[in-house]
Amino acid sequence: MGFVDLHDSIDPTQYVYLEMVFRPIDNAEYLARWSHNEPYRSLIEVESVSFPRIYGLGGSMGGSDFDDWVVRAWLAMEEGQDGPLPGEPFGYTLVDLNKCANGNRCVDVDVFIEIP
C-alpha cells in the first residue's frame, strides 16, 4: 500500500487508464502459475482518479515463495498491456517482502510516474 503520483509535466487527461501490477521480479514461475488470471493487478479509468492516489495491491504476502517484488504503474491509452507502450509515462518501485511489517503487508510503497 502506498501512493502513486505523477511528475508535474504529465497531463493525466491525455490517457484513459491508470494501470498497476504487483509481481515478483523473477516472474517466469509466477506467470506460469497464474497465466492470464494475475491476481495483483489494477485498472482504473483516469477520469475517476486524482493524484496523488492511495492504492493497495495484493493482500497478505507472508506465504509467498518470492521475496523480491516490483510495483509498476503507468498511464495507458489501451487496457490489458503487460506494461507501458512506447511513450506512455510509467514508474516502478522495488519491494523486498522480507522488510515488510511482520512479513504480511507492505506499507509506504510509493510509485512516481515519469515521462520515459
CNS distance restraints for C-alpha pairs under 8 A (distance, minus, plus):
assign (resid   1 and name CA) (resid  54 and name CA) 7.35 0.50 0.50
assign (resid   1 and name CA) (resid  55 and name CA) 5.62 0.50 0.50
assign (resid   1 and name CA) (resid  56 and name CA) 4.36 0.50 0.50
assign (resid   1 and name CA) (resid  57 and name CA) 6.65 0.50 0.50
assign (resid   1 and name CA) (resid 105 and name CA) 7.80 0.50 0.50
assign (resid   1 and name CA) (resid 106 and name CA) 6.10 0.50 0.50
assign (resid   1 and name CA) (resid 107 and name CA) 4.73 0.50 0.50
assign (resid   1 and name CA) (resid 108 and name CA) 6.06 0.50 0.50
assign (resid   1 and name CA) (resid 109 and name CA) 5.80 0.50 0.50
assign (resid   1 and name CA) (resid 110 and name CA) 7.73 0.50 0.50
assign (resid   2 and name CA) (resid  54 and name CA) 5.65 0.50 0.50
assign (resid   2 and name CA) (resid  55 and name CA) 5.69 0.50 0.50
assign (resid   2 and name CA) (resid  56 and name CA) 6.80 0.50 0.50
assign (resid   2 and name CA) (resid 107 and name CA) 5.91 0.50 0.50
assign (resid   2 and name CA) (resid 108 and name CA) 4.59 0.50 0.50
assign (resid   2 and name CA) (resid 109 and name CA) 4.63 0.50 0.50
assign (resid   2 and name CA) (resid 110 and name CA) 4.83 0.50 0.50
assign (resid   2 and name CA) (resid 111 and name CA) 7.67 0.50 0.50
assign (resid   3 and name CA) (resid  52 and name CA) 6.13 0.50 0.50
assign (resid   3 and name CA) (resid  53 and name CA) 5.36 0.50 0.50
assign (resid   3 and name CA) (resid  54 and name CA) 4.38 0.50 0.50
assign (resid   3 and name CA) (resid  55 and name CA) 5.92 0.50 0.50
assign (resid   3 and name CA) (resid 108 and name CA) 7.38 0.50 0.50
assign (resid   3 and name CA) (resid 109 and name CA) 6.98 0.50 0.50
assign (resid   3 and name CA) (resid 110 and name CA) 4.71 0.50 0.50
assign (resid   3 and name CA) (resid 111 and name CA) 6.32 0.50 0.50
assign (resid   4 and name CA) (resid  51 and name CA) 7.15 0.50 0.50
assign (resid   4 and name CA) (resid  52 and name CA) 5.61 0.50 0.50
assign (resid   4 and name CA) (resid  53 and name CA) 5.33 0.50 0.50
assign (resid   4 and name CA) (resid  54 and name CA) 6.42 0.50 0.50
assign (resid   4 and name CA) (resid  55 and name CA) 7.08 0.50 0.50
assign (resid   4 and name CA) (resid  73 and name CA) 7.73 0.50 0.50
assign (resid   4 and name CA) (resid 110 and name CA) 5.75 0.50 0.50
assign (resid   4 and name CA) (resid 111 and name CA) 4.69 0.50 0.50
assign (resid   4 and name CA) (resid 112 and name CA) 5.79 0.50 0.50
assign (resid   4 and name CA) (resid 113 and name CA) 7.32 0.50 0.50
assign (resid   5 and name CA) (resid  51 and name CA) 5.50 0.50 0.50
assign (resid   5 and name CA) (resid  52 and name CA) 4.42 0.50 0.50
assign (resid   5 and name CA) (resid  53 and name CA) 6.51 0.50 0.50
assign (resid   5 and name CA) (resid 110 and name CA) 7.95 0.50 0.50
assign (resid   5 and name CA) (resid 111 and name CA) 6.47 0.50 0.50
assign (resid   5 and name CA) (resid 112 and name CA) 5.01 0.50 0.50
assign (resid   5 and name CA) (resid 113 and name CA) 6.12 0.50 0.50
assign (resid   6 and name CA) (resid  10 and name CA) 6.49 0.50 0.50
assign (resid   6 and name CA) (resid  51 and name CA) 6.93 0.50 0.50
assign (resid   6 and name CA) (resid  52 and name CA) 7.21 0.50 0.50
assign (resid   6 and name CA) (resid 112 and name CA) 5.73 0.50 0.50
assign (resid   6 and name CA) (resid 113 and name CA) 4.78 0.50 0.50
assign (resid   6 and name CA) (resid 114 and name CA) 6.35 0.50 0.50
assign (resid   7 and name CA) (resid 112 and name CA) 7.11 0.50 0.50
assign (resid   7 and name CA) (resid 113 and name CA) 6.15 0.50 0.50
assign (resid   7 and name CA) (resid 114 and name CA) 5.33 0.50 0.50
assign (resid   7 and name CA) (resid 115 and name CA) 7.61 0.50 0.50
assign (resid  10 and name CA) (resid  89 and name CA) 7.87 0.50 0.50
assign (resid  10 and name CA) (resid 114 and name CA) 7.49 0.50 0.50
assign (resid  10 and name CA) (resid 115 and name CA) 7.21 0.50 0.50
assign (resid  12 and name CA) (resid  46 and name CA) 6.72 0.50 0.50
assign (resid  12 and name CA) (resid  75 and name CA) 7.36 0.50 0.50
assign (resid  13 and name CA) (resid  46 and name CA) 6.92 0.50 0.50
assign (resid  13 and name CA) (resid  47 and name CA) 6.91 0.50 0.50
assign (resid  15 and name CA) (resid  46 and name CA) 6.83 0.50 0.50
assign (resid  15 and name CA) (resid  75 and name CA) 6.06 0.50 0.50
assign (resid  15 and name CA) (resid  76 and name CA) 5.61 0.50 0.50
assign (resid  15 and name CA) (resid  77 and name CA) 5.19 0.50 0.50
assign (resid  16 and name CA) (resid  45 and name CA) 5.77 0.50 0.50
assign (resid  16 and name CA) (resid  46 and name CA) 5.44 0.50 0.50
assign (resid  16 and name CA) (resid  47 and name CA) 7.31 0.50 0.50
assign (resid  16 and name CA) (resid  75 and name CA) 7.33 0.50 0.50
assign (resid  16 and name CA) (resid  76 and name CA) 5.99 0.50 0.50
assign (resid  16 and name CA) (resid  77 and name CA) 5.03 0.50 0.50
assign (resid  16 and name CA) (resid  78 and name CA) 7.07 0.50 0.50
assign (resid  17 and name CA) (resid  43 and name CA) 6.54 0.50 0.50
assign (resid  17 and name CA) (resid  44 and name CA) 5.52 0.50 0.50
assign (resid  17 and name CA) (resid  45 and name CA) 4.49 0.50 0.50
assign (resid  17 and name CA) (resid  46 and name CA) 4.92 0.50 0.50
assign (resid  17 and name CA) (resid  75 and name CA) 5.65 0.50 0.50
assign (resid  17 and name CA) (resid  76 and name CA) 5.08 0.50 0.50
assign (resid  17 and name CA) (resid  77 and name CA) 6.33 0.50 0.50
assign (resid  17 and name CA) (resid  78 and name CA) 7.15 0.50 0.50
assign (resid  17 and name CA) (resid  79 and name CA) 6.88 0.50 0.50
assign (resid  18 and name CA) (resid  42 and name CA) 7.98 0.50 0.50
assign (resid  18 and name CA) (resid  43 and name CA) 5.91 0.50 0.50
assign (resid  18 and name CA) (resid  44 and name CA) 5.21 0.50 0.50
assign (resid  18 and name CA) (resid  45 and name CA) 6.23 0.50 0.50
assign (resid  18 and name CA) (resid  46 and name CA) 5.73 0.50 0.50
assign (resid  18 and name CA) (resid  73 and name CA) 7.07 0.50 0.50
assign (resid  18 and name CA) (resid  74 and name CA) 5.86 0.50 0.50
assign (resid  18 and name CA) (resid  75 and name CA) 4.72 0.50 0.50
assign (resid  18 and name CA) (resid  76 and name CA) 6.34 0.50 0.50
assign (resid  19 and name CA) (resid  41 and name CA) 7.61 0.50 0.50
assign (resid  19 and name CA) (resid  42 and name CA) 5.71 0.50 0.50
assign (resid  19 and name CA) (resid  43 and name CA) 4.61 0.50 0.50
assign (resid  19 and name CA) (resid  44 and name CA) 6.45 0.50 0.50
assign (resid  19 and name CA) (resid  73 and name CA) 5.66 0.50 0.50
assign (resid  19 and name CA) (resid  74 and name CA) 5.48 0.50 0.50
assign (resid  19 and name CA) (resid  75 and name CA) 6.31 0.50 0.50
assign (resid  19 and name CA) (resid  76 and name CA) 6.96 0.50 0.50
assign (resid  19 and name CA) (resid  79 and name CA) 7.66 0.50 0.50
assign (resid  20 and name CA) (resid  41 and name CA) 5.70 0.50 0.50
assign (resid  20 and name CA) (resid  42 and name CA) 5.06 0.50 0.50
assign (resid  20 and name CA) (resid  43 and name CA) 6.56 0.50 0.50
assign (resid  20 and name CA) (resid  71 and name CA) 7.08 0.50 0.50
assign (resid  20 and name CA) (resid  72 and name CA) 5.54 0.50 0.50
assign (resid  20 and name CA) (resid  73 and name CA) 4.31 0.50 0.50
assign (resid  20 and name CA) (resid  74 and name CA) 6.59 0.50 0.50
assign (resid  21 and name CA) (resid  40 and name CA) 5.88 0.50 0.50
assign (resid  21 and name CA) (resid  41 and name CA) 4.39 0.50 0.50
assign (resid  21 and name CA) (resid  42 and name CA) 6.36 0.50 0.50
assign (resid  21 and name CA) (resid  57 and name CA) 7.62 0.50 0.50
assign (resid  21 and name CA) (resid  71 and name CA) 5.80 0.50 0.50
assign (resid  21 and name CA) (resid  72 and name CA) 5.40 0.50 0.50
assign (resid  21 and name CA) (resid  73 and name CA) 6.66 0.50 0.50
assign (resid  22 and name CA) (resid  40 and name CA) 5.36 0.50 0.50
assign (resid  22 and name CA) (resid  41 and name CA) 6.42 0.50 0.50
assign (resid  22 and name CA) (resid  57 and name CA) 6.57 0.50 0.50
assign (resid  22 and name CA) (resid  58 and name CA) 7.24 0.50 0.50
assign (resid  22 and name CA) (resid  69 and name CA) 6.91 0.50 0.50
assign (resid  22 and name CA) (resid  70 and name CA) 5.77 0.50 0.50
assign (resid  22 and name CA) (resid  71 and name CA) 4.53 0.50 0.50
assign (resid  22 and name CA) (resid  72 and name CA) 6.54 0.50 0.50
assign (resid  23 and name CA) (resid  27 and name CA) 6.97 0.50 0.50
assign (resid  23 and name CA) (resid  30 and name CA) 7.94 0.50 0.50
assign (resid  23 and name CA) (resid  40 and name CA) 7.04 0.50 0.50
assign (resid  23 and name CA) (resid  69 and name CA) 5.42 0.50 0.50
assign (resid  23 and name CA) (resid  70 and name CA) 5.73 0.50 0.50
assign (resid  23 and name CA) (resid  71 and name CA) 6.84 0.50 0.50
assign (resid  24 and name CA) (resid  30 and name CA) 7.15 0.50 0.50
assign (resid  24 and name CA) (resid  66 and name CA) 6.22 0.50 0.50
assign (resid  24 and name CA) (resid  67 and name CA) 7.43 0.50 0.50
assign (resid  24 and name CA) (resid  68 and name CA) 5.75 0.50 0.50
assign (resid  24 and name CA) (resid  69 and name CA) 3.98 0.50 0.50
assign (resid  24 and name CA) (resid  70 and name CA) 6.13 0.50 0.50
assign (resid  25 and name CA) (resid  68 and name CA) 5.84 0.50 0.50
assign (resid  25 and name CA) (resid  69 and name CA) 5.00 0.50 0.50
assign (resid  25 and name CA) (resid  70 and name CA) 5.89 0.50 0.50
assign (resid  26 and name CA) (resid  68 and name CA) 7.74 0.50 0.50
assign (resid  27 and name CA) (resid  31 and name CA) 5.82 0.50 0.50
assign (resid  28 and name CA) (resid  32 and name CA) 6.17 0.50 0.50
assign (resid  29 and name CA) (resid  33 and name CA) 6.21 0.50 0.50
assign (resid  30 and name CA) (resid  34 and name CA) 6.26 0.50 0.50
assign (resid  31 and name CA) (resid  35 and name CA) 5.13 0.50 0.50
assign (resid  31 and name CA) (resid  38 and name CA) 7.69 0.50 0.50
assign (resid  34 and name CA) (resid  38 and name CA) 5.49 0.50 0.50
assign (resid  34 and name CA) (resid  39 and name CA) 7.73 0.50 0.50
assign (resid  39 and name CA) (resid  58 and name CA) 7.16 0.50 0.50
assign (resid  40 and name CA) (resid  57 and name CA) 5.55 0.50 0.50
assign (resid  40 and name CA) (resid  58 and name CA) 4.98 0.50 0.50
assign (resid  41 and name CA) (resid  57 and name CA) 6.85 0.50 0.50
assign (resid  42 and name CA) (resid  57 and name CA) 7.36 0.50 0.50
assign (resid  43 and name CA) (resid  79 and name CA) 7.47 0.50 0.50
assign (resid  44 and name CA) (resid  48 and name CA) 7.50 0.50 0.50
assign (resid  44 and name CA) (resid  49 and name CA) 7.61 0.50 0.50
assign (resid  45 and name CA) (resid  49 and name CA) 7.10 0.50 0.50
assign (resid  46 and name CA) (resid  50 and name CA) 7.99 0.50 0.50
assign (resid  49 and name CA) (resid  53 and name CA) 7.07 0.50 0.50
assign (resid  59 and name CA) (resid 104 and name CA) 7.89 0.50 0.50
assign (resid  59 and name CA) (resid 105 and name CA) 7.00 0.50 0.50
assign (resid  60 and name CA) (resid 104 and name CA) 4.93 0.50 0.50
assign (resid  60 and name CA) (resid 105 and name CA) 5.88 0.50 0.50
assign (resid  61 and name CA) (resid  97 and name CA) 7.44 0.50 0.50
assign (resid  61 and name CA) (resid 103 and name CA) 6.79 0.50 0.50
assign (resid  61 and name CA) (resid 104 and name CA) 5.00 0.50 0.50
assign (resid  61 and name CA) (resid 105 and name CA) 6.42 0.50 0.50
assign (resid  62 and name CA) (resid  97 and name CA) 7.83 0.50 0.50
assign (resid  62 and name CA) (resid 102 and name CA) 7.84 0.50 0.50
assign (resid  62 and name CA) (resid 103 and name CA) 4.92 0.50 0.50
assign (resid  62 and name CA) (resid 104 and name CA) 4.52 0.50 0.50
assign (resid  62 and name CA) (resid 105 and name CA) 7.77 0.50 0.50
assign (resid  67 and name CA) (resid  96 and name CA) 5.74 0.50 0.50
assign (resid  67 and name CA) (resid  97 and name CA) 5.18 0.50 0.50
assign (resid  67 and name CA) (resid  98 and name CA) 6.40 0.50 0.50
assign (resid  68 and name CA) (resid  94 and name CA) 7.31 0.50 0.50
assign (resid  68 and name CA) (resid  95 and name CA) 5.91 0.50 0.50
assign (resid  68 and name CA) (resid  96 and name CA) 4.81 0.50 0.50
assign (resid  68 and name CA) (resid  97 and name CA) 6.39 0.50 0.50
assign (resid  69 and name CA) (resid  94 and name CA) 5.96 0.50 0.50
assign (resid  69 and name CA) (resid  95 and name CA) 4.98 0.50 0.50
assign (resid  69 and name CA) (resid  96 and name CA) 6.29 0.50 0.50
assign (resid  69 and name CA) (resid  97 and name CA) 7.31 0.50 0.50
assign (resid  70 and name CA) (resid  92 and name CA) 6.69 0.50 0.50
assign (resid  70 and name CA) (resid  93 and name CA) 5.66 0.50 0.50
assign (resid  70 and name CA) (resid  94 and name CA) 4.47 0.50 0.50
assign (resid  70 and name CA) (resid  95 and name CA) 5.63 0.50 0.50
assign (resid  71 and name CA) (resid  92 and name CA) 5.42 0.50 0.50
assign (resid  71 and name CA) (resid  93 and name CA) 5.28 0.50 0.50
assign (resid  71 and name CA) (resid  94 and name CA) 6.47 0.50 0.50
assign (resid  71 and name CA) (resid  95 and name CA) 7.41 0.50 0.50
assign (resid  71 and name CA) (resid 111 and name CA) 7.42 0.50 0.50
assign (resid  72 and name CA) (resid  83 and name CA) 7.99 0.50 0.50
assign (resid  72 and name CA) (resid  90 and name CA) 7.36 0.50 0.50
assign (resid  72 and name CA) (resid  91 and name CA) 5.90 0.50 0.50
assign (resid  72 and name CA) (resid  92 and name CA) 4.30 0.50 0.50
assign (resid  72 and name CA) (resid  93 and name CA) 6.70 0.50 0.50
assign (resid  72 and name CA) (resid 111 and name CA) 7.52 0.50 0.50
assign (resid  73 and name CA) (resid  90 and name CA) 5.61 0.50 0.50
assign (resid  73 and name CA) (resid  91 and name CA) 5.45 0.50 0.50
assign (resid  73 and name CA) (resid  92 and name CA) 6.18 0.50 0.50
assign (resid  73 and name CA) (resid 111 and name CA) 7.03 0.50 0.50
assign (resid  73 and name CA) (resid 113 and name CA) 6.92 0.50 0.50
assign (resid  74 and name CA) (resid  83 and name CA) 7.46 0.50 0.50
assign (resid  74 and name CA) (resid  84 and name CA) 5.96 0.50 0.50
assign (resid  74 and name CA) (resid  88 and name CA) 6.88 0.50 0.50
assign (resid  74 and name CA) (resid  89 and name CA) 5.63 0.50 0.50
assign (resid  74 and name CA) (resid  90 and name CA) 4.05 0.50 0.50
assign (resid  74 and name CA) (resid  91 and name CA) 6.39 0.50 0.50
assign (resid  74 and name CA) (resid 113 and name CA) 6.64 0.50 0.50
assign (resid  75 and name CA) (resid  84 and name CA) 7.37 0.50 0.50
assign (resid  75 and name CA) (resid  88 and name CA) 6.07 0.50 0.50
assign (resid  75 and name CA) (resid  89 and name CA) 5.70 0.50 0.50
assign (resid  75 and name CA) (resid  90 and name CA) 6.54 0.50 0.50
assign (resid  76 and name CA) (resid  84 and name CA) 6.68 0.50 0.50
assign (resid  76 and name CA) (resid  85 and name CA) 7.57 0.50 0.50
assign (resid  76 and name CA) (resid  88 and name CA) 6.18 0.50 0.50
assign (resid  76 and name CA) (resid  89 and name CA) 7.90 0.50 0.50
assign (resid  81 and name CA) (resid  85 and name CA) 7.78 0.50 0.50
assign (resid  84 and name CA) (resid  88 and name CA) 5.61 0.50 0.50
assign (resid  84 and name CA) (resid  89 and name CA) 7.24 0.50 0.50
assign (resid  84 and name CA) (resid  90 and name CA) 6.61 0.50 0.50
assign (resid  87 and name CA) (resid 115 and name CA) 7.40 0.50 0.50
assign (resid  87 and name CA) (resid 116 and name CA) 6.31 0.50 0.50
assign (resid  88 and name CA) (resid 115 and name CA) 7.03 0.50 0.50
assign (resid  88 and name CA) (resid 116 and name CA) 7.08 0.50 0.50
assign (resid  89 and name CA) (resid 113 and name CA) 6.06 0.50 0.50
assign (resid  89 and name CA) (resid 114 and name CA) 5.31 0.50 0.50
assign (resid  89 and name CA) (resid 115 and name CA) 4.46 0.50 0.50
assign (resid  89 and name CA) (resid 116 and name CA) 5.82 0.50 0.50
assign (resid  90 and name CA) (resid 112 and name CA) 7.78 0.50 0.50
assign (resid  90 and name CA) (resid 113 and name CA) 4.67 0.50 0.50
assign (resid  90 and name CA) (resid 114 and name CA) 5.58 0.50 0.50
assign (resid  90 and name CA) (resid 115 and name CA) 6.69 0.50 0.50
assign (resid  90 and name CA) (resid 116 and name CA) 7.01 0.50 0.50
assign (resid  91 and name CA) (resid 111 and name CA) 6.01 0.50 0.50
assign (resid  91 and name CA) (resid 112 and name CA) 5.40 0.50 0.50
assign (resid  91 and name CA) (resid 113 and name CA) 4.27 0.50 0.50
assign (resid  91 and name CA) (resid 114 and name CA) 6.14 0.50 0.50
assign (resid  92 and name CA) (resid 111 and name CA) 5.68 0.50 0.50
assign (resid  92 and name CA) (resid 112 and name CA) 7.10 0.50 0.50
assign (resid  92 and name CA) (resid 113 and name CA) 7.60 0.50 0.50
assign (resid  93 and name CA) (resid 109 and name CA) 7.10 0.50 0.50
assign (resid  93 and name CA) (resid 110 and name CA) 7.01 0.50 0.50
assign (resid  93 and name CA) (resid 111 and name CA) 5.82 0.50 0.50
assign (resid  95 and name CA) (resid 109 and name CA) 7.53 0.50 0.50
assign (resid  96 and name CA) (resid 100 and name CA) 7.05 0.50 0.50
assign (resid  97 and name CA) (resid 103 and name CA) 6.08 0.50 0.50
assign (resid  97 and name CA) (resid 104 and name CA) 7.91 0.50 0.50
assign (resid  97 and name CA) (resid 106 and name CA) 7.15 0.50 0.50
assign (resid  98 and name CA) (resid 103 and name CA) 5.82 0.50 0.50
assign (resid  99 and name CA) (resid 103 and name CA) 6.91 0.50 0.50
assign (resid 100 and name CA) (resid 104 and name CA) 6.59 0.50 0.50
assign (resid 100 and name CA) (resid 105 and name CA) 5.98 0.50 0.50
assign (resid 100 and name CA) (resid 106 and name CA) 4.79 0.50 0.50
assign (resid 100 and name CA) (resid 107 and name CA) 7.30 0.50 0.50
assign (resid 101 and name CA) (resid 105 and name CA) 5.92 0.50 0.50
assign (resid 101 and name CA) (resid 106 and name CA) 6.35 0.50 0.50
assign (resid 101 and name CA) (resid 107 and name CA) 7.80 0.50 0.50
